[in-house]
Structure formats: structure tokens, C-alpha cells
Amino acid sequence: MNGGGEEKMYSLSMTWKSLGNSERILAVLFAAGFILGFLLTPLGFETRMNELRTLAFAAFFITVGLLLPLAGLVLLLLRRPKVAGILAVLDAVLSFLVAPADQALFFFTVPPPPAVTAGEYILILVGVGYVIYGTRVYDNLSKKQGMN
């Protein structure tokens, strides 16, 4: 009566074990970025949705905070670390823009609440990790492919 659940769990744990140290750290950073991105939505600490200048900015926040980290994590688990490394650096660049632009009232007509401000600056630290480990994962794979 095994529905395959053990096999899927085994496969996920084997995939996790097959990742290198840099890939594991990048996976943790993607998970942290996703959780932080979720907390910076209206389901978390964001209270200014009525003050949003345009819905295009909401799409930007969803992409930077939720979609790119989730895609990067899935790509790592599907053993596509090179593309995950590229997404990490791309997400880092976009993450670096969020806090200063939000403080300058570019996205909203009112200043961010303190919890959102703190989250945005933590997101910058996650972005630094994305740059460091995204480039390591990308470079490590490029070196391995160059040796073959």
C-alpha cells in the first residue's frame, strides 16, 4: 500500500545529498529569500497596498520576492545549478534596488512600516549571499564542464 511517498522523499533527500556545499547554501538562501519575500507582501507585514502607485510594482515585488527565489530553489533541486546561479545574481541585483527605491517613495505614496524597512534591508543581505554563492555555483559547474 505504499503510494510512492517514501520514494519521493528518498529522491528529495538523495538530491539534497548530491548538492555541493555552495549549492546547499544557495538553496537555503533561496528559501530564506522566498520566506522574506512572502513576509513583505500584504499577507505579511505590508500594509500600504492602497497607496501603491501602479500594479506593475506589485508584479515587480512578486517576481523579486517570490517567483525568482522559488524558481532558483526548484532549479537547484532539479539539478540545474548553472541556471539557478544566474537567477541568484539576477534576483540579487533586483533586490538591491528595492529598499532604496521604497525609502524614496518610488513604489508607494507613503513611507514603509518599520517591519517592511527591516525586511528590505535583510533582503539586501540575502542578495549579497545570492551574489557570492550564485557565482560560486555557476563557476564550479563551468570548471567541471571545462575539465570534461
LUMKEVEX-812589 format. One record per residue (C-alpha): chain; x, y, z. Coordinates in nm, 4 decimals, padded with zeros to 6 digits. Each point is the difference from the previous one (the first is absolute). Layout:
N
('A' (X Y Z))
...
This chain:
148
('A' (00.0000 00.0000 00.0000))
('A' (00.2952 00.2299 -00.0493))
('A' (-00.1220 00.2958 -00.2032))
('A' (00.3500 00.0975 -00.1048))
('A' (00.0345 00.2611 00.2724))
('A' (00.3110 -00.1656 00.1405))
('A' (00.1538 -00.0168 -00.3452))
('A' (-00.0594 00.3721 -00.0588))
('A' (00.1402 00.0879 00.3427))
('A' (00.2990 -00.2231 -00.0637))
('A' (00.0540 00.1674 -00.3355))
('A' (-00.0134 00.3480 00.1550))
('A' (00.2462 -00.0950 00.2738))
('A' (00.2301 -00.1601 -00.2566))
('A' (-00.0187 00.3157 -00.2114))
('A' (00.0844 00.2108 00.3070))
('A' (00.2964 -00.2269 00.0801))
('A' (00.1231 00.0231 -00.3576))
('A' (00.0240 00.3800 00.0199))
('A' (00.3359 00.1559 00.0788))
('A' (00.0505 00.2303 00.2975))
('A' (-00.0401 00.3169 -00.2076))
('A' (-00.3154 -00.1371 -00.1600))
('A' (-00.1472 -00.0863 00.3411))
('A' (00.0746 00.3468 00.1333))
('A' (-00.1545 00.1535 -00.3108))
('A' (-00.3093 -00.2185 00.0510))
('A' (-00.0309 00.1237 00.3596))
('A' (00.0407 00.3588 -00.1225))
('A' (-00.2731 -00.0522 -00.2613))
('A' (-00.2298 -00.1400 00.2710))
('A' (00.0796 00.2939 00.2293))
('A' (-00.0573 00.2448 -00.2868))
('A' (-00.3362 -00.1603 -00.0765))
('A' (-00.1122 00.0122 00.3643))
('A' (00.1164 00.3590 00.0328))
('A' (-00.1693 00.0900 -00.3284))
('A' (-00.3232 -00.1513 00.1294))
('A' (00.0263 00.2015 00.3229))
('A' (00.0376 00.3172 -00.2074))
('A' (-00.3373 -00.0592 -00.1708))
('A' (-00.3416 00.1074 00.1300))
('A' (-00.0305 -00.3492 00.1517))
('A' (00.2960 00.0951 00.2184))
('A' (00.1043 00.3448 00.1182))
('A' (-00.0920 00.2178 -00.2986))
('A' (-00.2890 00.2323 00.0857))
('A' (00.0243 00.2570 -00.2813))
('A' (-00.1688 -00.1750 -00.2927))
('A' (-00.2531 00.2830 -00.0366))
('A' (00.2934 00.2395 -00.0427))
('A' (00.1709 -00.1965 -00.2803))
('A' (00.0797 00.2272 -00.2943))
('A' (-00.0658 -00.2652 -00.2689))
('A' (-00.0746 -00.3731 -00.0160))
('A' (00.3192 -00.0490 -00.2008))
('A' (00.1906 00.0494 00.3240))
('A' (-00.2004 -00.2801 00.1612))
('A' (00.1111 -00.2285 -00.2832))
('A' (00.3595 00.1122 00.0590))
('A' (-00.0242 -00.0862 00.3716))
('A' (-00.1547 -00.3401 -00.0726))
('A' (00.2716 -00.0781 -00.2537))
('A' (00.2922 00.1097 00.2191))
('A' (-00.1315 -00.1277 00.3303))
('A' (-00.1817 -00.3173 -00.0943))
('A' (00.0406 -00.1261 -00.3562))
('A' (00.3779 00.0290 -00.0493))
('A' (00.0929 -00.1596 00.3357))
('A' (-00.2520 -00.2800 -00.0522))
('A' (00.1208 -00.0618 -00.3556))
('A' (00.3624 -00.0024 00.1179))
('A' (-00.0754 -00.2521 00.2727))
('A' (-00.1900 -00.2256 -00.2388))
('A' (00.2815 00.0220 -00.2557))
('A' (00.2545 -00.1038 00.2620))
('A' (-00.2131 -00.2971 00.1000))
('A' (-00.0433 -00.0931 -00.3668))
('A' (00.3798 00.0080 -00.0325))
('A' (00.0178 00.3131 -00.2148))
('A' (00.2503 00.1913 00.2148))
('A' (00.1420 00.2140 -00.2783))
('A' (-00.3374 00.1605 -00.0748))
('A' (-00.0691 00.0290 00.3757))
('A' (00.3285 00.1892 00.0389))
('A' (-00.1034 00.2433 -00.2724))
('A' (-00.3423 00.0500 00.1629))
('A' (00.1683 00.0619 00.3360))
('A' (00.2120 00.2840 -00.1384))
('A' (-00.2972 00.1451 -00.1893))
('A' (-00.2153 -00.0096 00.3129))
('A' (00.2807 00.1597 00.2010))
('A' (00.0260 00.2922 -00.2403))
('A' (-00.3747 00.0565 00.0165))
('A' (-00.0032 -00.0430 00.3793))
('A' (00.2639 00.2713 00.0379))
('A' (-00.2395 00.2450 -00.1660))
('A' (-00.3024 -00.0674 00.2205))
('A' (00.0973 00.1607 00.3326))
('A' (00.1428 00.3289 -00.1322))
('A' (-00.2866 00.0431 -00.2465))
('A' (-00.2579 -00.0718 00.2686))
('A' (00.1616 00.2466 00.2405))
('A' (-00.0087 00.2617 -00.2780))
('A' (-00.3778 -00.0597 -00.0351))
('A' (00.0425 -00.1288 -00.3547))
('A' (-00.2449 -00.2909 00.0415))
('A' (-00.2464 00.1398 00.2535))
('A' (-00.1252 00.3456 00.0930))
('A' (00.0710 -00.0551 00.3725))
('A' (00.3141 -00.1203 00.1811))
('A' (00.0348 -00.3710 00.0826))
('A' (-00.0882 -00.1350 00.3434))
('A' (00.3028 -00.0875 00.2184))
('A' (-00.0456 -00.3760 -00.0498))
('A' (00.0071 00.0436 -00.3787))
('A' (00.3084 00.2228 00.0200))
('A' (00.1800 -00.2607 00.2119))
('A' (-00.1055 -00.2780 -00.2378))
('A' (00.1253 00.1902 -00.3030))
('A' (00.3410 00.0510 00.1555))
('A' (00.0188 -00.3663 00.0975))
('A' (-00.0892 -00.0756 -00.3627))
('A' (00.3097 00.1969 -00.1015))
('A' (00.2104 -00.2309 00.2195))
('A' (-00.1640 -00.3017 -00.1626))
('A' (00.0843 00.1628 -00.3349))
('A' (00.3673 00.0202 00.1005))
('A' (-00.0166 -00.3733 00.0687))
('A' (-00.1637 -00.0527 -00.3393))
('A' (00.2891 00.1766 -00.1714))
('A' (00.2661 -00.1906 00.1927))
('A' (-00.1501 -00.3471 -00.0259))
('A' (-00.1763 00.0437 -00.3344))
('A' (00.3312 00.0817 -00.1659))
('A' (00.1739 -00.2867 00.1864))
('A' (-00.2608 -00.2510 -00.1162))
('A' (00.0210 00.1309 -00.3561))
('A' (00.3830 00.0034 -00.0002))
('A' (00.0314 -00.3449 00.1589))
('A' (-00.2219 -00.1527 -00.2650))
('A' (00.1835 00.1845 -00.2789))
('A' (00.3333 -00.1340 00.1306))
('A' (-00.1366 -00.3552 00.0186))
('A' (-00.1322 00.0238 -00.3562))
('A' (00.3330 00.1420 -00.1170))
('A' (00.1885 -00.3024 00.1393))
('A' (-00.2169 -00.2486 -00.1916))
